[in-house]
Amino acid sequence: MTPKELMISRYDAFIKKDWDYLAKTSINQTIEELRDSVPLRWLKLDLIDAYESIVEFKAYYKENGVIKVLHEKSNFVQVDGIWKYLDGEFYNTKIERNESCPCGSGKKLKKCCA
């Protein structure tokens, strides 16, 4: 599994709330930390770039009725030949009103969930 594939599988695990898988595929994250720190409703994952051991992505979610974005450049390391999430650099990114709405409607955000 590549870092990009691991990122996608971890996103799916966040949706399913598979805290055990997320903890097993991480160097530092515990089940308790993961359970307490993630939004309840994920909407969409956009992979921006993936190279060597780094994956940049935007993950859209809904919190208290407002759509937000988690923009991160994630670092992965190999432990005994298996890729694991190490940490990430977070960006203060906002969703622009003219972007496509992450809910999947095909409309612009300003005409949909904004």
Secondary structure, DSSP 4 states (H G I P E B T S, - for coil): --HHHHHHHHHHHHHHT-HHHHHHTBSS--HHHHHHHS-SEEEEEEEEEEETTEEEEEEEEEETTEEEEEEEEEEEEEETTEEEEEEEEEE-----TTSBPTTSSSSBGGGTT-
